[in-house]
Amino acid sequence: MIRVLLAGAGAMGRAWLAAIHADPGVELAGVVDLDPAAARRAAAGLPAGADVAVLGAETAADAVIDVTVPVAHHAVTTTALFAGMSVLGEKPVADTLARALSLVAAAEVSGRLFMVSQSRRWNPQLATLRAMAAALGPVGAVGTDFHRAPRFGGFREEMAQPLLVDMAIHAFDAARYLLDADPVTVSCQTWNPPWSWYAGDACAAAVFEMTGGARYVYHGSWCSPGAETSWNGEWRVSAQHGTARWDGDHEPTGPAVDPPDGQRSGIGAALRAFAEALESGVTPMGEVHGNVLSLAMVEAAVDSAARGRPVPIDDVLARAHERAVRDETRADVRAALRNWTDVRTALSST
């Protein structure tokens, strides 16, 4: 049994509360939120407060589930790790790649587990598509078409790159999972149709070269009314011995493979993997070292669109590393960052 604090009592927090209560191996110890009334409502009689470290000490919590807004991830996660608690955080790792690298170093220095929940990795249909891809031999290309027309209102409609920054990481991370490969370079274009209700570019087309030589091609839009795809997108895997396809909502089509193990999916599966990792010491899927390159794909795609040329992922990592060293306020974390001679090598160290 692990005892967890929930940091963030908003809509996403309510979804995580349900996952916590559904897992018999996880116990809610308390709720943290900057809004004390929201924390008390979510806690439903359990301890509540505004400070992760204080409430963690009062409740003897083992871990924090961080579902705060991305800009708060660095502060919440760093505080929790150095208060002796492991962290399961909602994607993205942090609001910038530089802060994400600082959190990798913080996890190393603190010796605590930091895992990021990318819920689509726990989709059993995506797991089946991955098994199909493996059965088809070497993969030449993976493509995702994503076309929706959501009217969110609020901050998303004012962002400079709403699709890439707020949505595309789901597909980018899923592509890494499907290919069991990492990004090398990206060439990306973004644009905004005349009818778009977004201030920033709501459409993107990106081609990633992946380790092993395969290409991942992403074509997406948040202002495509009519014939909309699944929120998971539509996927095609082209390999030496055939093709597998997935519409994002139903079982994929391709060669016959064994069904994936496990009954859980989504955030419930991520929570169970986190709990099992704390109990066993095994590194889980989503551990921060392995997750950061998905955020790097986002920042590199944005950079490529701005520069109008292909961008090596390692260049983006190097620039983010420089900013991380410059901006980190903890001397021990800054020292750990400075000890990295190569960022990609540091990220593959677990």
DRENDO-1510 file (C-alpha; in Angstrom, 1 decimal, always signed):
<recs>
REC; n; res; u; v; w
REC; 1; MET; +0.0; +0.0; +0.0 .
REC; 2; ILE; +1.3; +3.4; -0.9 .
REC; 3; ARG; +0.0; +6.7; +0.5 .
REC; 4; VAL; -0.2; +9.6; -1.9 .
REC; 5; LEU; -0.9; +13.3; -1.9 .
REC; 6; LEU; -2.8; +14.8; -4.8 .
REC; 7; ALA; -1.5; +18.2; -5.9 .
REC; 8; GLY; -4.1; +20.0; -7.9 .
REC; 9; ALA; -7.9; +19.9; -7.1 .
REC; 10; GLY; -9.3; +21.0; -10.5 .
REC; 11; ALA; -11.0; +18.9; -13.2 .
REC; 12; MET; -7.9; +16.7; -13.8 .
REC; 13; GLY; -7.6; +16.3; -10.1 .
REC; 14; ARG; -11.1; +14.8; -9.9 .
REC; 15; ALA; -10.2; +12.3; -12.6 .
REC; 16; TRP; -7.1; +11.2; -10.6 .
REC; 17; LEU; -9.1; +11.0; -7.4 .
REC; 18; ALA; -11.3; +8.4; -9.1 .
REC; 19; ALA; -8.2; +6.5; -10.2 .
REC; 20; ILE; -6.8; +6.6; -6.7 .
REC; 21; HIS; -10.0; +5.4; -5.1 .
REC; 22; ALA; -10.3; +2.6; -7.7 .
REC; 23; ASP; -6.8; +1.1; -6.9 .
REC; 24; PRO; -6.8; -1.0; -3.7 .
REC; 25; GLY; -3.1; -0.6; -3.4 .
REC; 26; VAL; -3.1; +3.2; -3.2 .
REC; 27; GLU; -4.4; +5.3; -0.4 .
REC; 28; LEU; -5.2; +9.0; -0.6 .
REC; 29; ALA; -3.3; +10.8; +2.3 .
REC; 30; GLY; -4.4; +14.3; +1.5 .
REC; 31; VAL; -4.9; +17.0; -1.1 .
REC; 32; VAL; -2.8; +20.1; -1.9 .
REC; 33; ASP; -4.0; +23.1; -3.8 .
REC; 34; LEU; -3.3; +26.9; -3.8 .
REC; 35; ASP; -7.1; +27.3; -3.2 .
REC; 36; PRO; -7.6; +26.0; +0.3 .
REC; 37; ALA; -11.4; +25.6; -0.2 .
REC; 38; ALA; -10.8; +23.5; -3.3 .
REC; 39; ALA; -8.3; +21.3; -1.5 .
REC; 40; ARG; -10.8; +20.8; +1.4 .
REC; 41; ARG; -13.6; +19.9; -1.0 .
REC; 42; ALA; -11.5; +17.3; -2.8 .
REC; 43; ALA; -10.0; +15.9; +0.4 .
REC; 44; ALA; -13.5; +15.1; +1.7 .
REC; 45; GLY; -12.4; +15.1; +5.3 .
REC; 46; LEU; -8.8; +14.1; +4.8 .
REC; 47; PRO; -5.9; +16.5; +5.5 .
REC; 48; ALA; -5.7; +19.4; +3.0 .
REC; 49; GLY; -3.3; +22.3; +2.6 .
REC; 50; ALA; -1.4; +24.5; +0.3 .
REC; 51; ASP; +2.2; +23.3; +0.9 .
REC; 52; VAL; +3.3; +19.9; -0.5 .
REC; 53; ALA; +6.3; +19.5; +1.9 .
REC; 54; VAL; +4.3; +20.4; +5.0 .
REC; 55; LEU; +1.4; +18.2; +4.2 .
REC; 56; GLY; +3.7; +15.4; +3.2 .
REC; 57; ALA; +5.4; +15.5; +6.6 .
REC; 58; GLU; +2.1; +15.7; +8.4 .
REC; 59; THR; +0.7; +12.7; +6.6 .
REC; 60; ALA; +3.8; +10.5; +6.1 .
REC; 61; ALA; +2.9; +10.3; +2.4 .
REC; 62; ASP; +5.1; +8.2; +0.1 .
REC; 63; ALA; +4.4; +10.1; -3.1 .
REC; 64; VAL; +2.8; +13.0; -4.8 .
REC; 65; ILE; +0.5; +12.9; -7.8 .
REC; 66; ASP; +1.1; +16.3; -9.5 .
REC; 67; VAL; -1.8; +17.4; -11.7 .
REC; 68; THR; -1.1; +21.1; -11.4 .
REC; 69; VAL; -0.8; +23.3; -14.5 .
REC; 70; PRO; +2.5; +22.8; -16.4 .
REC; 71; VAL; +4.1; +26.0; -15.2 .
REC; 72; ALA; +3.9; +24.7; -11.6 .
REC; 73; HIS; +5.4; +21.3; -12.3 .
REC; 74; HIS; +9.0; +22.3; -11.7 .
REC; 75; ALA; +8.3; +23.8; -8.3 .
REC; 76; VAL; +5.9; +21.2; -7.1 .
REC; 77; THR; +8.0; +18.2; -8.2 .
REC; 78; THR; +11.3; +19.6; -6.9 .
REC; 79; THR; +9.7; +20.3; -3.5 .
REC; 80; ALA; +8.2; +16.9; -3.3 .
REC; 81; LEU; +11.3; +15.0; -4.4 .
REC; 82; PHE; +13.5; +16.8; -1.8 .
REC; 83; ALA; +10.9; +16.3; +0.9 .
REC; 84; GLY; +11.5; +12.6; +0.4 .
REC; 85; MET; +8.5; +11.8; -1.8 .
REC; 86; SER; +8.4; +10.2; -5.2 .
REC; 87; VAL; +6.3; +11.9; -7.9 .
REC; 88; LEU; +3.8; +10.8; -10.6 .
REC; 89; GLY; +3.2; +13.8; -12.8 .
REC; 90; GLU; +0.8; +14.6; -15.5 .
REC; 91; LYS; +2.3; +15.4; -18.9 .
REC; 92; PRO; +4.2; +17.5; -19.9 .
REC; 93; VAL; +7.2; +17.0; -17.6 .
REC; 94; ALA; +7.4; +20.8; -17.3 .
REC; 95; ASP; +6.4; +23.9; -19.2 .
REC; 96; THR; +9.8; +24.1; -20.9 .
REC; 97; LEU; +12.4; +21.6; -21.9 .
REC; 98; ALA; +15.0; +23.4; -19.8 .
REC; 99; ARG; +12.9; +22.9; -16.6 .
REC; 100; ALA; +12.3; +19.3; -17.6 .
REC; 101; LEU; +16.0; +18.7; -17.7 .
REC; 102; SER; +16.3; +20.3; -14.2 .
REC; 103; LEU; +13.7; +17.8; -13.0 .
REC; 104; VAL; +15.7; +14.9; -14.4 .
REC; 105; ALA; +18.7; +16.1; -12.4 .
REC; 106; ALA; +16.5; +16.7; -9.3 .
REC; 107; ALA; +15.3; +13.1; -9.5 .
REC; 108; GLU; +18.9; +11.9; -9.7 .
REC; 109; VAL; +20.1; +14.0; -6.8 .
REC; 110; SER; +17.2; +13.2; -4.6 .
REC; 111; GLY; +17.2; +9.5; -5.4 .
REC; 112; ARG; +13.4; +9.5; -5.7 .
REC; 113; LEU; +11.3; +8.2; -8.6 .
REC; 114; PHE; +9.8; +10.7; -10.9 .
REC; 115; MET; +7.4; +9.2; -13.5 .
REC; 116; VAL; +5.4; +11.1; -16.1 .
REC; 117; SER; +1.9; +9.9; -17.0 .
REC; 118; GLN; +1.4; +9.7; -20.8 .
REC; 119; SER; -2.0; +8.1; -20.7 .
REC; 120; ARG; -2.0; +7.0; -24.4 .
REC; 121; ARG; +0.9; +4.7; -23.7 .
REC; 122; TRP; -1.5; +2.7; -21.6 .
REC; 123; ASN; -4.1; +2.4; -24.3 .
REC; 124; PRO; -4.5; -1.4; -25.1 .
REC; 125; GLN; -5.3; -0.7; -28.7 .
REC; 126; LEU; -2.1; +1.2; -29.1 .
REC; 127; ALA; -0.3; -1.7; -27.5 .
REC; 128; THR; -1.8; -4.0; -30.0 .
REC; 129; LEU; -0.7; -1.7; -32.9 .
REC; 130; ARG; +2.8; -1.8; -31.4 .
REC; 131; ALA; +2.8; -5.6; -31.4 .
REC; 132; MET; +1.5; -5.6; -35.0 .
REC; 133; ALA; +4.3; -3.2; -36.0 .
REC; 134; ALA; +6.9; -5.5; -34.5 .
REC; 135; ALA; +5.4; -8.5; -36.3 .
REC; 136; LEU; +5.7; -6.7; -39.7 .
REC; 137; GLY; +9.5; -6.4; -39.6 .
REC; 138; PRO; +11.5; -3.2; -40.0 .
REC; 139; VAL; +9.3; -0.2; -40.1 .
REC; 140; GLY; +9.9; +2.5; -42.8 .
REC; 141; ALA; +7.3; +5.1; -41.8 .
REC; 142; VAL; +4.6; +5.8; -39.2 .
REC; 143; GLY; +2.0; +8.4; -39.9 .
REC; 144; THR; -0.6; +10.2; -37.8 .
REC; 145; ASP; -3.5; +12.2; -39.2 .
REC; 146; PHE; -5.2; +14.3; -36.5 .
REC; 147; HIS; -8.1; +16.6; -37.5 .
REC; 148; ARG; -10.5; +18.2; -35.0 .
REC; 149; ALA; -12.4; +21.5; -34.6 .
REC; 150; PRO; -12.7; +22.1; -30.8 .
REC; 151; ARG; -13.7; +25.5; -29.6 .
REC; 152; PHE; -12.1; +25.6; -26.2 .
REC; 153; GLY; -12.2; +29.3; -25.5 .
REC; 154; GLY; -9.7; +30.6; -23.0 .
REC; 155; PHE; -5.9; +30.3; -23.1 .
REC; 156; ARG; -5.6; +27.7; -25.9 .
REC; 157; GLU; -7.2; +30.1; -28.4 .
REC; 158; GLU; -4.6; +32.7; -27.5 .
REC; 159; MET; -1.5; +30.5; -27.7 .
REC; 160; ALA; +1.2; +31.0; -30.4 .
REC; 161; GLN; +1.3; +27.2; -31.2 .
REC; 162; PRO; -1.8; +25.7; -29.6 .
REC; 163; LEU; -1.8; +22.4; -31.5 .
REC; 164; LEU; +1.9; +21.6; -31.1 .
REC; 165; VAL; +2.3; +22.8; -27.6 .
REC; 166; ASP; -1.0; +21.6; -26.1 .
REC; 167; MET; -1.8; +18.5; -28.0 .
REC; 168; ALA; +0.9; +17.0; -30.3 .
REC; 169; ILE; +2.9; +15.6; -27.4 .
REC; 170; HIS; +0.4; +12.8; -27.1 .
REC; 171; ALA; +1.0; +11.6; -30.7 .
REC; 172; PHE; +4.8; +12.3; -30.6 .
REC; 173; ASP; +5.2; +10.2; -27.4 .
REC; 174; ALA; +3.0; +7.4; -28.9 .
REC; 175; ALA; +5.2; +7.4; -32.0 .
REC; 176; ARG; +8.3; +6.8; -29.9 .
REC; 177; TYR; +6.4; +4.0; -28.1 .
REC; 178; LEU; +5.3; +2.4; -31.4 .
REC; 179; LEU; +8.7; +2.5; -33.0 .
REC; 180; ASP; +10.8; +2.0; -29.8 .
REC; 181; ALA; +12.9; +4.8; -31.2 .
REC; 182; ASP; +13.9; +8.3; -30.5 .
REC; 183; PRO; +13.9; +11.5; -32.6 .
REC; 184; VAL; +17.0; +12.7; -34.4 .
REC; 185; THR; +15.8; +15.6; -36.5 .
REC; 186; VAL; +12.5; +17.3; -37.4 .
REC; 187; SER; +11.3; +19.5; -40.2 .
REC; 188; CYS; +8.0; +21.2; -39.4 .
REC; 189; GLN; +5.7; +23.8; -40.9 .
REC; 190; THR; +2.7; +25.4; -39.1 .
REC; 191; TRP; +0.0; +27.7; -40.4 .
REC; 192; ASN; -3.4; +29.2; -39.6 .
REC; 193; PRO; -6.3; +29.0; -42.1 .
REC; 194; PRO; -8.3; +32.2; -42.7 .
REC; 195; TRP; -11.3; +30.7; -40.9 .
REC; 196; SER; -9.4; +29.7; -37.8 .
REC; 197; TRP; -10.6; +30.9; -34.4 .
REC; 198; TYR; -7.2; +30.5; -32.9 .
REC; 199; ALA; -4.7; +33.4; -32.6 .
REC; 200; GLY; -1.7; +31.2; -33.2 .
REC; 201; ASP; -1.1; +28.5; -35.8 .
REC; 202; ALA; -3.7; +25.7; -35.4 .
REC; 203; CYS; -2.3; +23.4; -38.2 .
REC; 204; ALA; +1.0; +21.6; -38.4 .
REC; 205; ALA; +2.9; +19.1; -40.6 .
REC; 206; ALA; +6.1; +17.6; -39.2 .
REC; 207; VAL; +8.5; +14.9; -40.4 .
REC; 208; PHE; +10.8; +13.4; -37.8 .
REC; 209; GLU; +13.8; +11.2; -38.6 .
REC; 210; MET; +13.9; +8.6; -35.8 .
REC; 211; THR; +16.8; +6.4; -34.6 .
REC; 212; GLY; +16.9; +3.3; -36.8 .
REC; 213; GLY; +16.1; +5.4; -39.9 .
REC; 214; ALA; +12.2; +5.3; -39.9 .
REC; 215; ARG; +10.3; +8.5; -40.4 .
REC; 216; TYR; +7.4; +9.7; -38.3 .
REC; 217; VAL; +5.0; +12.0; -40.2 .
REC; 218; TYR; +2.5; +14.1; -38.2 .
REC; 219; HIS; -0.3; +16.1; -39.9 .
REC; 220; GLY; -2.7; +17.8; -37.6 .
REC; 221; SER; -5.3; +20.6; -37.3 .
REC; 222; TRP; -7.5; +22.0; -34.6 .
REC; 223; CYS; -9.7; +23.9; -37.0 .
REC; 224; SER; -10.8; +21.1; -39.4 .
REC; 225; PRO; -14.6; +20.9; -39.1 .
REC; 226; GLY; -16.3; +17.9; -40.6 .
REC; 227; ALA; -15.1; +14.2; -40.9 .
REC; 228; GLU; -13.1; +14.6; -37.7 .
REC; 229; THR; -10.7; +12.0; -36.6 .
REC; 230; SER; -10.5; +10.4; -33.2 .
REC; 231; TRP; -8.8; +12.4; -30.4 .
REC; 232; ASN; -6.1; +9.7; -30.7 .
REC; 233; GLY; -5.7; +10.4; -34.4 .
REC; 234; GLU; -5.6; +7.9; -37.3 .
REC; 235; TRP; -2.4; +5.9; -37.6 .
REC; 236; ARG; -0.7; +3.9; -40.4 .
REC; 237; VAL; +2.4; +1.8; -39.9 .
REC; 238; SER; +4.3; +0.9; -43.1 .
REC; 239; ALA; +6.8; -2.0; -42.7 .
REC; 240; GLN; +8.8; -4.5; -44.7 .
REC; 241; HIS; +6.1; -7.2; -44.6 .
REC; 242; GLY; +2.9; -5.2; -44.6 .
REC; 243; THR; +0.9; -2.4; -43.1 .
REC; 244; ALA; -1.1; -1.9; -39.8 .
REC; 245; ARG; -3.7; +0.7; -39.3 .
REC; 246; TRP; -5.6; +2.2; -36.3 .
REC; 247; ASP; -8.5; +4.6; -36.4 .
REC; 248; GLY; -7.8; +5.7; -32.8 .
REC; 249; ASP; -11.1; +4.3; -31.4 .
REC; 250; HIS; -11.3; +0.7; -32.3 .
REC; 251; GLU; -9.1; -2.4; -32.6 .
REC; 252; PRO; -6.3; -1.9; -35.2 .
REC; 253; THR; -6.1; -3.9; -38.3 .
REC; 254; GLY; -3.0; -5.8; -39.2 .
REC; 255; PRO; -1.4; -9.2; -38.6 .
REC; 256; ALA; -2.7; -11.4; -35.9 .
REC; 257; VAL; -0.9; -10.8; -32.5 .
REC; 258; ASP; -1.5; -11.8; -28.9 .
REC; 259; PRO; -3.7; -9.2; -27.0 .
REC; 260; PRO; -1.8; -7.0; -24.5 .
REC; 261; ASP; -1.6; -8.0; -20.9 .
REC; 262; GLY; -3.4; -6.1; -18.2 .
REC; 263; GLN; -6.9; -5.0; -17.5 .
REC; 264; ARG; -6.3; -1.3; -16.8 .
REC; 265; SER; -5.8; +1.6; -19.2 .
REC; 266; GLY; -5.2; +5.3; -19.1 .
REC; 267; ILE; -4.4; +7.0; -15.9 .
REC; 268; GLY; -5.4; +4.0; -13.8 .
REC; 269; ALA; -2.8; +1.9; -15.5 .
REC; 270; ALA; -0.2; +4.6; -15.0 .
REC; 271; LEU; -1.0; +4.8; -11.3 .
REC; 272; ARG; -0.7; +1.0; -10.9 .
REC; 273; ALA; +2.6; +1.0; -12.7 .
REC; 274; PHE; +3.9; +3.8; -10.5 .
REC; 275; ALA; +2.8; +1.9; -7.3 .
REC; 276; GLU; +4.4; -1.3; -8.5 .
REC; 277; ALA; +7.6; +0.5; -9.3 .
REC; 278; LEU; +7.8; +2.0; -5.8 .
REC; 279; GLU; +7.2; -1.5; -4.3 .
REC; 280; SER; +9.6; -3.4; -6.6 .
REC; 281; GLY; +12.3; -0.9; -7.5 .
REC; 282; VAL; +11.8; -1.6; -11.2 .
REC; 283; THR; +12.0; +1.4; -13.5 .
REC; 284; PRO; +8.6; +2.0; -15.0 .
REC; 285; MET; +7.6; +3.1; -18.4 .
REC; 286; GLY; +7.3; +6.9; -18.2 .
REC; 287; GLU; +10.3; +7.4; -15.8 .
REC; 288; VAL; +11.5; +11.0; -16.4 .
REC; 289; HIS; +14.7; +10.1; -18.2 .
REC; 290; GLY; +12.8; +8.3; -20.9 .
REC; 291; ASN; +10.0; +10.8; -21.2 .
REC; 292; VAL; +11.9; +14.0; -21.8 .
REC; 293; LEU; +12.5; +13.4; -25.5 .
REC; 294; SER; +8.8; +13.5; -26.2 .
REC; 295; LEU; +8.8; +17.2; -24.9 .
REC; 296; ALA; +12.0; +17.7; -26.9 .
REC; 297; MET; +10.0; +16.8; -30.0 .
REC; 298; VAL; +7.5; +19.5; -29.3 .
REC; 299; GLU; +10.1; +22.2; -28.7 .
REC; 300; ALA; +12.1; +21.1; -31.8 .
REC; 301; ALA; +9.0; +21.2; -34.0 .
REC; 302; VAL; +8.1; +24.7; -32.8 .
REC; 303; ASP; +11.7; +25.8; -33.4 .
REC; 304; SER; +11.8; +24.2; -36.9 .
REC; 305; ALA; +8.6; +26.0; -37.8 .
REC; 306; ALA; +10.0; +29.3; -36.6 .
REC; 307; ARG; +13.4; +28.9; -38.4 .
REC; 308; GLY; +11.9; +27.5; -41.6 .
REC; 309; ARG; +14.4; +24.6; -41.7 .
REC; 310; PRO; +15.1; +21.2; -40.2 .
REC; 311; VAL; +16.3; +21.2; -36.6 .
REC; 312; PRO; +18.5; +18.5; -35.0 .
REC; 313; ILE; +17.0; +17.3; -31.7 .
REC; 314; ASP; +20.4; +17.4; -30.0 .
REC; 315; ASP; +20.8; +21.1; -30.8 .
REC; 316; VAL; +17.5; +21.7; -28.9 .
REC; 317; LEU; +18.6; +19.6; -26.0 .
REC; 318; ALA; +22.0; +21.4; -25.8 .
REC; 319; ARG; +20.3; +24.9; -25.7 .
REC; 320; ALA; +17.8; +23.7; -23.1 .
REC; 321; HIS; +20.7; +22.3; -21.0 .
REC; 322; GLU; +22.4; +25.6; -21.1 .
REC; 323; ARG; +19.3; +27.4; -19.9 .
REC; 324; ALA; +18.7; +24.7; -17.2 .
REC; 325; VAL; +22.2; +25.2; -15.8 .
REC; 326; ARG; +21.8; +29.0; -15.9 .
REC; 327; ASP; +18.3; +29.1; -14.2 .
REC; 328; GLU; +18.5; +26.3; -11.7 .
REC; 329; THR; +18.5; +27.7; -8.1 .
REC; 330; ARG; +19.5; +24.6; -6.2 .
REC; 331; ALA; +23.3; +24.2; -6.1 .
REC; 332; ASP; +23.2; +20.4; -6.0 .
REC; 333; VAL; +20.9; +20.1; -9.0 .
REC; 334; ARG; +22.9; +22.7; -10.9 .
REC; 335; ALA; +26.1; +20.7; -10.2 .
REC; 336; ALA; +24.4; +17.5; -11.4 .
REC; 337; LEU; +23.4; +19.3; -14.6 .
REC; 338; ARG; +26.9; +20.5; -15.2 .
REC; 339; ASN; +28.3; +17.0; -14.8 .
REC; 340; TRP; +26.3; +15.9; -17.9 .
REC; 341; THR; +28.8; +15.8; -20.8 .
REC; 342; ASP; +26.1; +15.0; -23.3 .
REC; 343; VAL; +22.3; +15.4; -22.7 .
REC; 344; ARG; +21.1; +12.4; -24.8 .
REC; 345; THR; +23.6; +10.2; -23.0 .
REC; 346; ALA; +22.4; +11.5; -19.6 .
REC; 347; LEU; +18.8; +10.8; -20.5 .
REC; 348; SER; +19.7; +7.2; -21.4 .
REC; 349; SER; +21.4; +6.5; -18.1 .
REC; 350; THR; +18.5; +4.6; -16.5 .
</recs>
